[in-house]
Amino acid sequence: MDAELAELLDSIGPRLRALRRDRGLTLETLSEDTGISVSTLSRLESGRRRPTLDLLIPLARAHRVALDQLVTAPATGDPRVHLQPRSRDRGSVLVPLTQYPGRVQVFKQVLAHREPRLVTHSGYEWLYVLAGRLRLILGAREMTLQPGEVAEFDTGEPHWFGPADAEAVEILHLFGPHGDQAVVRTGPTANDRGAGDPAASR
């Protein structure tokens, strides 16, 4: 085994331990989730057992990360995130800032003008306005967020967000896999509409 491969394999154990502790899991709980014995998990994390695909695949599923992220994470001590902007329709841009599917995802987004279309899905979202003005529709409520304002809400409620006017809006967008009751942390503005205003849902 060459030195580079040995170093790669040796790095997997500490990465597995960090993932498990970050999620607040015990070895016993992870063993129940994966069917891998506690002793095997312990040896994997300590580096006393070499990782194999039949062990890494259920662990990647349990931790809700891609398999290659268990094997080819950035070098230890290098905090840089290698950003890969993704162009969206009509001038919008999405920049993922995190790399772990199934956990809270963070994006920087530039949203160009688009027509409102309310959607629902499981999860929870946080929106922080960096530049421009953001129009947010939550069910029958509508509001406009200014730079520095934040909104958070359960995505099980019909929602849509985009520029409040012709100019693009730049936001930080956090999406989590679990939702709670919506809480919008902005003060009332002239553009806020009451829950009884049917025009707010259009």
LUMTORGU-519862 format. One record per residue: residue number from 0; x, y, z of N, C-alpha, C, O in turn. Coordinates in steps of 0.2 Angstrom, whole numbers, plus 5000, padded with zeros to 4 digits. Example, Ala and Ser with C-alpha at 12.3 -4.5 7.8 and 13.67 -1.06 7.14 Angstrom:
<atoms>
ATOM; n; n.xx; n.yy; n.zz; ca.xx; ca.yy; ca.zz; c.xx; c.yy; c.zz; o.xx; o.yy; o.zz
ATOM; 0; 5066; 4972; 5039; 5062; 4978; 5039; 5066; 4984; 5039; 5071; 4983; 5042
ATOM; 1; 5064; 4989; 5035; 5068; 4995; 5036; 5064; 5000; 5039; 5067; 5006; 5040
</atoms>
This chain:
<atoms>
ATOM; n; n.xx; n.yy; n.zz; ca.xx; ca.yy; ca.zz; c.xx; c.yy; c.zz; o.xx; o.yy; o.zz
ATOM; 0; 5004; 4994; 5000; 5000; 5000; 5000; 5004; 5006; 5000; 5009; 5007; 5004
ATOM; 1; 5003; 5011; 4995; 5008; 5017; 4995; 5006; 5022; 5000; 5001; 5021; 5004
ATOM; 2; 5010; 5026; 5002; 5010; 5031; 5007; 5003; 5035; 5007; 5000; 5037; 5012
ATOM; 3; 5002; 5037; 5001; 4996; 5042; 5000; 4990; 5038; 5001; 4985; 5041; 5005
ATOM; 4; 4989; 5032; 4999; 4983; 5028; 5001; 4982; 5027; 5008; 4977; 5027; 5011
ATOM; 5; 4988; 5025; 5011; 4988; 5023; 5018; 4986; 5030; 5022; 4982; 5029; 5027
ATOM; 6; 4988; 5035; 5020; 4986; 5042; 5024; 4979; 5043; 5023; 4975; 5045; 5027
ATOM; 7; 4976; 5042; 5017; 4969; 5043; 5015; 4965; 5038; 5020; 4960; 5040; 5023
ATOM; 8; 4967; 5032; 5020; 4963; 5027; 5024; 4963; 5029; 5032; 4958; 5028; 5035
ATOM; 9; 4969; 5031; 5034; 4970; 5033; 5041; 4966; 5039; 5043; 4964; 5040; 5049
ATOM; 10; 4964; 5043; 5038; 4960; 5049; 5039; 4953; 5048; 5040; 4949; 5052; 5043
ATOM; 11; 4950; 5042; 5038; 4943; 5041; 5038; 4941; 5040; 5045; 4935; 5042; 5047
ATOM; 12; 4944; 5036; 5049; 4942; 5035; 5056; 4941; 5041; 5060; 4935; 5042; 5063
ATOM; 13; 4945; 5046; 5060; 4944; 5052; 5064; 4938; 5056; 5061; 4934; 5059; 5064
ATOM; 14; 4937; 5055; 5054; 4932; 5059; 5051; 4925; 5056; 5053; 4920; 5059; 5054
ATOM; 15; 4925; 5049; 5054; 4919; 5046; 5056; 4917; 5048; 5063; 4911; 5049; 5065
ATOM; 16; 4922; 5048; 5067; 4921; 5050; 5074; 4918; 5057; 5075; 4914; 5058; 5079
ATOM; 17; 4921; 5061; 5071; 4919; 5068; 5071; 4912; 5069; 5069; 4908; 5073; 5072
ATOM; 18; 4910; 5065; 5063; 4903; 5065; 5061; 4898; 5063; 5066; 4893; 5066; 5067
ATOM; 19; 4900; 5057; 5069; 4896; 5054; 5074; 4895; 5059; 5080; 4889; 5060; 5083
ATOM; 20; 4900; 5062; 5083; 4900; 5067; 5088; 4896; 5073; 5087; 4892; 5076; 5091
ATOM; 21; 4897; 5075; 5080; 4894; 5081; 5078; 4886; 5080; 5078; 4882; 5085; 5079
ATOM; 22; 4884; 5074; 5077; 4877; 5073; 5077; 4874; 5071; 5084; 4868; 5069; 5084
ATOM; 23; 4878; 5070; 5088; 4876; 5068; 5095; 4874; 5061; 5096; 4870; 5060; 5100
ATOM; 24; 4877; 5057; 5092; 4876; 5050; 5092; 4881; 5046; 5096; 4887; 5047; 5096
ATOM; 25; 4878; 5041; 5100; 4883; 5036; 5103; 4885; 5030; 5099; 4881; 5029; 5093
ATOM; 26; 4890; 5026; 5100; 4891; 5021; 5096; 4886; 5016; 5096; 4884; 5012; 5091
ATOM; 27; 4882; 5015; 5102; 4877; 5010; 5102; 4871; 5012; 5097; 4868; 5008; 5094
ATOM; 28; 4869; 5019; 5097; 4864; 5021; 5093; 4866; 5020; 5085; 4862; 5018; 5081
ATOM; 29; 4872; 5022; 5084; 4875; 5021; 5077; 4875; 5014; 5075; 4873; 5012; 5069
ATOM; 30; 4876; 5009; 5080; 4876; 5002; 5079; 4869; 5000; 5077; 4868; 4996; 5072
ATOM; 31; 4864; 5002; 5080; 4857; 5000; 5079; 4855; 5003; 5072; 4851; 5000; 5068
ATOM; 32; 4858; 5009; 5070; 4856; 5012; 5064; 4859; 5008; 5058; 4856; 5008; 5052
ATOM; 33; 4865; 5006; 5059; 4869; 5003; 5053; 4869; 4995; 5053; 4871; 4992; 5048
ATOM; 34; 4868; 4992; 5059; 4869; 4985; 5059; 4876; 4983; 5060; 4878; 4977; 5060
ATOM; 35; 4881; 4988; 5061; 4888; 4986; 5062; 4889; 4986; 5070; 4886; 4990; 5073
ATOM; 36; 4893; 4981; 5072; 4894; 4980; 5079; 4897; 4986; 5082; 4901; 4990; 5079
ATOM; 37; 4896; 4988; 5089; 4899; 4993; 5092; 4907; 4992; 5092; 4911; 4997; 5091
ATOM; 38; 4909; 4986; 5093; 4917; 4985; 5093; 4920; 4987; 5086; 4925; 4989; 5086
ATOM; 39; 4916; 4985; 5081; 4919; 4987; 5074; 4919; 4994; 5073; 4924; 4997; 5070
ATOM; 40; 4913; 4997; 5075; 4913; 5005; 5074; 4919; 5008; 5078; 4922; 5013; 5076
ATOM; 41; 4920; 5006; 5084; 4925; 5008; 5088; 4932; 5007; 5085; 4936; 5012; 5085
ATOM; 42; 4933; 5002; 5082; 4940; 5000; 5079; 4940; 5004; 5073; 4946; 5007; 5071
ATOM; 43; 4935; 5005; 5069; 4935; 5010; 5063; 4937; 5017; 5065; 4942; 5020; 5062
ATOM; 44; 4934; 5020; 5070; 4935; 5026; 5072; 4942; 5027; 5075; 4945; 5033; 5074
ATOM; 45; 4945; 5022; 5078; 4952; 5023; 5081; 4957; 5021; 5076; 4963; 5022; 5078
ATOM; 46; 4955; 5019; 5070; 4960; 5017; 5065; 4963; 5010; 5066; 4968; 5008; 5062
ATOM; 47; 4960; 5006; 5071; 4963; 4999; 5072; 4959; 4994; 5067; 4961; 4988; 5066
ATOM; 48; 4955; 4997; 5063; 4952; 4992; 5057; 4951; 4997; 5051; 4949; 5002; 5051
ATOM; 49; 4953; 4994; 5045; 4953; 4997; 5039; 4946; 4998; 5037; 4942; 4993; 5037
ATOM; 50; 4944; 5003; 5034; 4937; 5004; 5031; 4936; 5000; 5025; 4941; 5000; 5021
ATOM; 51; 4931; 4997; 5024; 4929; 4994; 5018; 4922; 4997; 5015; 4918; 5000; 5019
ATOM; 52; 4920; 4995; 5009; 4914; 4998; 5006; 4908; 4995; 5010; 4903; 4999; 5011
ATOM; 53; 4908; 4989; 5012; 4902; 4986; 5015; 4901; 4989; 5022; 4896; 4989; 5025
ATOM; 54; 4906; 4993; 5025; 4906; 4996; 5031; 4904; 5004; 5030; 4900; 5007; 5033
ATOM; 55; 4907; 5007; 5025; 4907; 5014; 5023; 4900; 5016; 5021; 4897; 5021; 5022
ATOM; 56; 4897; 5011; 5016; 4891; 5013; 5013; 4885; 5014; 5019; 4882; 5019; 5018
ATOM; 57; 4884; 5009; 5023; 4879; 5010; 5028; 4880; 5016; 5033; 4876; 5019; 5035
ATOM; 58; 4887; 5018; 5034; 4889; 5023; 5038; 4887; 5030; 5035; 4885; 5035; 5038
ATOM; 59; 4888; 5030; 5028; 4887; 5036; 5024; 4879; 5037; 5024; 4877; 5043; 5025
ATOM; 60; 4875; 5032; 5024; 4868; 5033; 5024; 4866; 5035; 5031; 4862; 5039; 5031
ATOM; 61; 4869; 5032; 5036; 4867; 5034; 5043; 4868; 5041; 5044; 4864; 5045; 5048
ATOM; 62; 4874; 5044; 5042; 4876; 5051; 5043; 4873; 5055; 5038; 4874; 5061; 5038
ATOM; 63; 4870; 5053; 5033; 4867; 5057; 5028; 4872; 5061; 5024; 4871; 5067; 5023
ATOM; 64; 4878; 5058; 5022; 4883; 5061; 5018; 4884; 5057; 5012; 4883; 5051; 5012
ATOM; 65; 4887; 5060; 5007; 4889; 5056; 5001; 4895; 5052; 5003; 4899; 5054; 5007
ATOM; 66; 4896; 5046; 5000; 4901; 5042; 5001; 4908; 5045; 5000; 4913; 5044; 5004
ATOM; 67; 4909; 5049; 4995; 4915; 5052; 4993; 4917; 5057; 4998; 4923; 5059; 4999
ATOM; 68; 4912; 5060; 5002; 4914; 5064; 5007; 4917; 5061; 5013; 4921; 5064; 5017
ATOM; 69; 4916; 5055; 5014; 4919; 5051; 5019; 4926; 5049; 5018; 4931; 5049; 5022
ATOM; 70; 4928; 5049; 5011; 4934; 5047; 5009; 4939; 5052; 5007; 4945; 5052; 5008
ATOM; 71; 4936; 5058; 5004; 4940; 5063; 5001; 4938; 5070; 5004; 4938; 5074; 5000
ATOM; 72; 4938; 5070; 5010; 4937; 5077; 5013; 4943; 5081; 5013; 4948; 5079; 5011
ATOM; 73; 4942; 5088; 5013; 4948; 5092; 5013; 4953; 5091; 5018; 4952; 5088; 5023
ATOM; 74; 4959; 5092; 5016; 4965; 5091; 5021; 4964; 5094; 5027; 4961; 5099; 5028
ATOM; 75; 4966; 5090; 5033; 4965; 5093; 5039; 4969; 5099; 5040; 4974; 5100; 5038
ATOM; 76; 4965; 5104; 5044; 4968; 5110; 5045; 4967; 5116; 5040; 4968; 5122; 5041
ATOM; 77; 4964; 5114; 5034; 4963; 5118; 5029; 4955; 5120; 5029; 4951; 5116; 5027
ATOM; 78; 4954; 5126; 5031; 4947; 5128; 5032; 4943; 5130; 5026; 4937; 5132; 5026
ATOM; 79; 4947; 5131; 5020; 4944; 5134; 5015; 4938; 5129; 5011; 4939; 5123; 5011
ATOM; 80; 4933; 5133; 5009; 4928; 5129; 5006; 4928; 5131; 4998; 4929; 5137; 4997
ATOM; 81; 4929; 5126; 4994; 4929; 5127; 4987; 4922; 5128; 4984; 4919; 5124; 4983
ATOM; 82; 4921; 5135; 4982; 4914; 5136; 4980; 4913; 5135; 4973; 4918; 5136; 4969
ATOM; 83; 4907; 5132; 4971; 4906; 5131; 4964; 4899; 5134; 4963; 4894; 5130; 4963
ATOM; 84; 4899; 5140; 4960; 4892; 5143; 4959; 4889; 5139; 4953; 4891; 5137; 4949
ATOM; 85; 4882; 5139; 4954; 4878; 5136; 4949; 4873; 5141; 4947; 4869; 5145; 4950
ATOM; 86; 4873; 5142; 4940; 4869; 5147; 4937; 4862; 5144; 4937; 4860; 5138; 4936
ATOM; 87; 4857; 5149; 4938; 4850; 5147; 4938; 4846; 5151; 4932; 4850; 5155; 4929
ATOM; 88; 4840; 5149; 4931; 4836; 5152; 4926; 4836; 5160; 4926; 4836; 5163; 4932
ATOM; 89; 4837; 5163; 4921; 4836; 5171; 4920; 4840; 5175; 4925; 4838; 5179; 4928
ATOM; 90; 4847; 5173; 4926; 4851; 5177; 4929; 4852; 5175; 4937; 4856; 5179; 4940
ATOM; 91; 4849; 5171; 4939; 4849; 5169; 4946; 4855; 5165; 4947; 4857; 5161; 4943
ATOM; 92; 4859; 5165; 4953; 4865; 5161; 4954; 4864; 5158; 4961; 4862; 5162; 4966
ATOM; 93; 4866; 5152; 4962; 4866; 5148; 4968; 4873; 5146; 4970; 4876; 5143; 4966
ATOM; 94; 4876; 5148; 4976; 4882; 5146; 4978; 4882; 5142; 4984; 4881; 5144; 4990
ATOM; 95; 4883; 5135; 4984; 4882; 5131; 4990; 4888; 5132; 4995; 4894; 5133; 4992
ATOM; 96; 4887; 5133; 5001; 4893; 5135; 5006; 4894; 5129; 5010; 4899; 5129; 5014
ATOM; 97; 4890; 5124; 5010; 4891; 5118; 5014; 4891; 5112; 5009; 4888; 5112; 5004
ATOM; 98; 4893; 5106; 5012; 4894; 5100; 5008; 4891; 5094; 5011; 4893; 5088; 5008
ATOM; 99; 4886; 5094; 5016; 4884; 5088; 5019; 4876; 5087; 5018; 4873; 5090; 5021
ATOM; 100; 4874; 5083; 5013; 4867; 5083; 5012; 4864; 5079; 5018; 4867; 5075; 5021
ATOM; 101; 4858; 5081; 5019; 4854; 5078; 5024; 4855; 5082; 5031; 4851; 5081; 5036
ATOM; 102; 4859; 5087; 5031; 4860; 5091; 5037; 4858; 5098; 5035; 4856; 5100; 5029
ATOM; 103; 4859; 5103; 5039; 4858; 5110; 5037; 4862; 5112; 5032; 4868; 5112; 5032
ATOM; 104; 4859; 5115; 5026; 4863; 5117; 5020; 4863; 5125; 5020; 4858; 5128; 5022
ATOM; 105; 4868; 5128; 5018; 4869; 5135; 5018; 4871; 5137; 5011; 4875; 5134; 5008
ATOM; 106; 4867; 5142; 5008; 4868; 5144; 5001; 4869; 5152; 5001; 4866; 5155; 5005
ATOM; 107; 4873; 5154; 4997; 4872; 5161; 4995; 4869; 5162; 4988; 4870; 5158; 4984
ATOM; 108; 4863; 5166; 4988; 4859; 5166; 4982; 4859; 5173; 4979; 4858; 5178; 4983
ATOM; 109; 4859; 5174; 4973; 4857; 5180; 4969; 4851; 5178; 4965; 4851; 5174; 4961
ATOM; 110; 4845; 5182; 4967; 4839; 5180; 4964; 4837; 5186; 4959; 4836; 5191; 4961
ATOM; 111; 4836; 5184; 4953; 4833; 5189; 4948; 4825; 5188; 4948; 4822; 5184; 4952
ATOM; 112; 4822; 5193; 4945; 4815; 5194; 4945; 4812; 5187; 4942; 4814; 5184; 4938
ATOM; 113; 4807; 5185; 4946; 4803; 5179; 4944; 4796; 5180; 4946; 4795; 5184; 4951
ATOM; 114; 4791; 5176; 4943; 4784; 5177; 4946; 4783; 5172; 4952; 4786; 5167; 4952
ATOM; 115; 4779; 5175; 4957; 4778; 5170; 4963; 4775; 5164; 4961; 4770; 5164; 4957
ATOM; 116; 4777; 5159; 4964; 4774; 5152; 4964; 4775; 5148; 4970; 4780; 5146; 4972
ATOM; 117; 4769; 5148; 4974; 4770; 5145; 4981; 4771; 5138; 4981; 4768; 5134; 4977
ATOM; 118; 4776; 5135; 4985; 4777; 5128; 4986; 4777; 5126; 4993; 4777; 5130; 4997
ATOM; 119; 4777; 5120; 4994; 4777; 5117; 5001; 4782; 5111; 5000; 4782; 5107; 4995
ATOM; 120; 4786; 5110; 5006; 4790; 5104; 5006; 4792; 5103; 5014; 4791; 5108; 5017
ATOM; 121; 4794; 5097; 5016; 4796; 5097; 5022; 4803; 5100; 5024; 4807; 5100; 5019
ATOM; 122; 4804; 5103; 5029; 4810; 5107; 5031; 4809; 5113; 5035; 4803; 5115; 5037
ATOM; 123; 4814; 5117; 5035; 4814; 5123; 5039; 4819; 5128; 5036; 4825; 5126; 5034
ATOM; 124; 4817; 5134; 5035; 4822; 5139; 5031; 4823; 5145; 5035; 4819; 5148; 5038
ATOM; 125; 4829; 5148; 5034; 4831; 5154; 5037; 4834; 5158; 5031; 4837; 5156; 5026
ATOM; 126; 4832; 5165; 5030; 4834; 5169; 5025; 4836; 5175; 5028; 4833; 5179; 5032
ATOM; 127; 4842; 5177; 5026; 4846; 5184; 5028; 4847; 5188; 5022; 4851; 5186; 5017
ATOM; 128; 4845; 5194; 5022; 4845; 5198; 5016; 4852; 5202; 5016; 4854; 5205; 5021
ATOM; 129; 4856; 5201; 5011; 4863; 5204; 5011; 4862; 5211; 5007; 4865; 5216; 5009
ATOM; 130; 4859; 5211; 5001; 4858; 5217; 4997; 4852; 5216; 4993; 4849; 5211; 4991
ATOM; 131; 4849; 5222; 4992; 4842; 5222; 4989; 4837; 5221; 4993; 4837; 5222; 5000
ATOM; 132; 4831; 5220; 4991; 4825; 5219; 4995; 4821; 5213; 4993; 4820; 5211; 4987
ATOM; 133; 4820; 5209; 4998; 4817; 5202; 4997; 4809; 5202; 4998; 4807; 5204; 5004
ATOM; 134; 4806; 5200; 4994; 4798; 5199; 4995; 4797; 5192; 4997; 4799; 5187; 4994
ATOM; 135; 4794; 5191; 5003; 4792; 5184; 5005; 4785; 5183; 5006; 4782; 5187; 5009
ATOM; 136; 4782; 5178; 5004; 4775; 5176; 5004; 4775; 5170; 5008; 4778; 5165; 5007
ATOM; 137; 4771; 5170; 5014; 4770; 5164; 5018; 4763; 5163; 5019; 4759; 5167; 5023
ATOM; 138; 4760; 5158; 5015; 4753; 5157; 5015; 4749; 5164; 5013; 4750; 5166; 5008
ATOM; 139; 4745; 5166; 5018; 4741; 5172; 5016; 4745; 5179; 5018; 4742; 5184; 5017
ATOM; 140; 4751; 5178; 5021; 4755; 5184; 5023; 4760; 5186; 5018; 4763; 5181; 5014
ATOM; 141; 4761; 5192; 5017; 4767; 5195; 5012; 4771; 5200; 5016; 4768; 5204; 5019
ATOM; 142; 4777; 5200; 5015; 4781; 5205; 5018; 4787; 5207; 5014; 4789; 5203; 5010
ATOM; 143; 4791; 5212; 5015; 4797; 5214; 5012; 4802; 5215; 5017; 4802; 5218; 5022
ATOM; 144; 4808; 5211; 5016; 4814; 5212; 5020; 4819; 5216; 5017; 4820; 5216; 5011
ATOM; 145; 4822; 5220; 5021; 4827; 5224; 5019; 4834; 5221; 5021; 4834; 5216; 5025
ATOM; 146; 4840; 5224; 5019; 4846; 5221; 5021; 4847; 5221; 5028; 4846; 5226; 5032
ATOM; 147; 4850; 5215; 5031; 4851; 5214; 5038; 4845; 5211; 5041; 4845; 5209; 5047
ATOM; 148; 4839; 5210; 5038; 4833; 5207; 5041; 4833; 5200; 5040; 4836; 5197; 5035
ATOM; 149; 4830; 5196; 5044; 4830; 5189; 5044; 4823; 5186; 5045; 4819; 5189; 5048
ATOM; 150; 4822; 5181; 5041; 4815; 5177; 5042; 4817; 5170; 5043; 4821; 5167; 5040
ATOM; 151; 4813; 5166; 5047; 4813; 5159; 5047; 4806; 5156; 5048; 4802; 5159; 5051
ATOM; 152; 4805; 5150; 5044; 4799; 5148; 5044; 4799; 5140; 5042; 4804; 5138; 5039
ATOM; 153; 4794; 5137; 5044; 4793; 5130; 5042; 4790; 5129; 5035; 4786; 5133; 5033
ATOM; 154; 4794; 5125; 5031; 4792; 5125; 5024; 4786; 5121; 5022; 4785; 5120; 5016
ATOM; 155; 4783; 5118; 5027; 4777; 5115; 5026; 4771; 5120; 5025; 4766; 5118; 5022
ATOM; 156; 4773; 5126; 5026; 4768; 5131; 5025; 4769; 5134; 5017; 4775; 5135; 5016
ATOM; 157; 4764; 5135; 5013; 4765; 5137; 5007; 4769; 5144; 5007; 4768; 5148; 5011
ATOM; 158; 4775; 5144; 5003; 4779; 5150; 5003; 4782; 5151; 4996; 4782; 5147; 4992
ATOM; 159; 4785; 5157; 4996; 4789; 5159; 4990; 4793; 5165; 4992; 4791; 5169; 4996
ATOM; 160; 4799; 5166; 4989; 4803; 5172; 4990; 4806; 5174; 4984; 4808; 5170; 4980
ATOM; 161; 4808; 5180; 4983; 4811; 5183; 4977; 4812; 5191; 4978; 4810; 5193; 4983
ATOM; 162; 4815; 5194; 4973; 4816; 5201; 4973; 4809; 5205; 4974; 4804; 5203; 4971
ATOM; 163; 4809; 5210; 4978; 4803; 5214; 4979; 4802; 5219; 4973; 4797; 5222; 4973
ATOM; 164; 4807; 5220; 4969; 4806; 5225; 4964; 4810; 5222; 4958; 4812; 5216; 4957
ATOM; 165; 4812; 5226; 4953; 4815; 5224; 4947; 4822; 5222; 4948; 4825; 5219; 4944
ATOM; 166; 4825; 5225; 4953; 4832; 5223; 4955; 4833; 5216; 4958; 4829; 5214; 4962
ATOM; 167; 4839; 5213; 4957; 4840; 5207; 4960; 4841; 5208; 4967; 4843; 5213; 4970
ATOM; 168; 4840; 5202; 4971; 4841; 5202; 4978; 4847; 5197; 4980; 4846; 5192; 4977
ATOM; 169; 4851; 5199; 4985; 4856; 5194; 4987; 4855; 5192; 4994; 4854; 5196; 4998
ATOM; 170; 4855; 5185; 4995; 4853; 5182; 5002; 4858; 5177; 5004; 4861; 5174; 5000
ATOM; 171; 4858; 5176; 5010; 4860; 5169; 5013; 4854; 5165; 5015; 4849; 5167; 5018
ATOM; 172; 4854; 5159; 5013; 4849; 5154; 5013; 4851; 5148; 5017; 4855; 5144; 5014
ATOM; 173; 4848; 5147; 5022; 4849; 5141; 5026; 4843; 5136; 5026; 4837; 5138; 5027
ATOM; 174; 4844; 5130; 5024; 4839; 5125; 5024; 4840; 5119; 5028; 4846; 5116; 5028
ATOM; 175; 4836; 5117; 5033; 4837; 5112; 5037; 4831; 5106; 5036; 4826; 5108; 5033
ATOM; 176; 4833; 5100; 5038; 4828; 5095; 5036; 4822; 5094; 5041; 4818; 5090; 5039
ATOM; 177; 4822; 5098; 5046; 4816; 5097; 5051; 4813; 5104; 5052; 4816; 5109; 5052
ATOM; 178; 4806; 5104; 5052; 4803; 5110; 5053; 4799; 5111; 5059; 4797; 5106; 5062
ATOM; 179; 4798; 5117; 5061; 4794; 5119; 5067; 4789; 5124; 5065; 4789; 5126; 5059
ATOM; 180; 4786; 5127; 5070; 4781; 5132; 5068; 4784; 5139; 5066; 4790; 5140; 5068
ATOM; 181; 4782; 5142; 5061; 4785; 5147; 5058; 4786; 5153; 5062; 4781; 5155; 5066
ATOM; 182; 4791; 5156; 5062; 4793; 5162; 5066; 4796; 5167; 5062; 4802; 5166; 5059
ATOM; 183; 4793; 5173; 5060; 4796; 5178; 5056; 4799; 5184; 5060; 4795; 5187; 5063
ATOM; 184; 4806; 5185; 5060; 4809; 5190; 5064; 4810; 5196; 5060; 4816; 5198; 5058
ATOM; 185; 4805; 5199; 5058; 4805; 5206; 5055; 4800; 5210; 5058; 4795; 5208; 5060
ATOM; 186; 4801; 5217; 5058; 4796; 5221; 5060; 4791; 5222; 5055; 4792; 5221; 5049
ATOM; 187; 4785; 5225; 5057; 4780; 5226; 5052; 4782; 5232; 5047; 4785; 5237; 5049
ATOM; 188; 4781; 5231; 5041; 4782; 5236; 5036; 4776; 5238; 5032; 4771; 5236; 5033
ATOM; 189; 4777; 5243; 5028; 4771; 5246; 5025; 4768; 5241; 5020; 4763; 5241; 5018
ATOM; 190; 4773; 5236; 5018; 4771; 5231; 5013; 4768; 5225; 5016; 4765; 5220; 5013
ATOM; 191; 4768; 5224; 5023; 4765; 5218; 5026; 4757; 5218; 5025; 4754; 5224; 5025
ATOM; 192; 4755; 5212; 5024; 4747; 5212; 5023; 4745; 5207; 5029; 4748; 5202; 5030
ATOM; 193; 4739; 5208; 5031; 4736; 5204; 5036; 4734; 5197; 5033; 4733; 5196; 5027
ATOM; 194; 4733; 5192; 5038; 4731; 5186; 5036; 4725; 5185; 5032; 4723; 5181; 5028
ATOM; 195; 4720; 5190; 5033; 4714; 5190; 5030; 4714; 5193; 5023; 4709; 5193; 5020
ATOM; 196; 4719; 5196; 5020; 4720; 5199; 5014; 4721; 5194; 5008; 4726; 5191; 5008
ATOM; 197; 4716; 5192; 5004; 4717; 5186; 4999; 4722; 5188; 4994; 4724; 5184; 4991
ATOM; 198; 4723; 5195; 4993; 4728; 5197; 4988; 4735; 5194; 4989; 4739; 5194; 4985
ATOM; 199; 4736; 5193; 4996; 4743; 5191; 4998; 4745; 5184; 4996; 4751; 5183; 4995
ATOM; 200; 4740; 5180; 4994; 4742; 5173; 4992; 4743; 5173; 4984; 4744; 5167; 4982
ATOM; 201; 4742; 5178; 4981; 4743; 5178; 4974; 4750; 5179; 4972; 4752; 5179; 4966
</atoms>
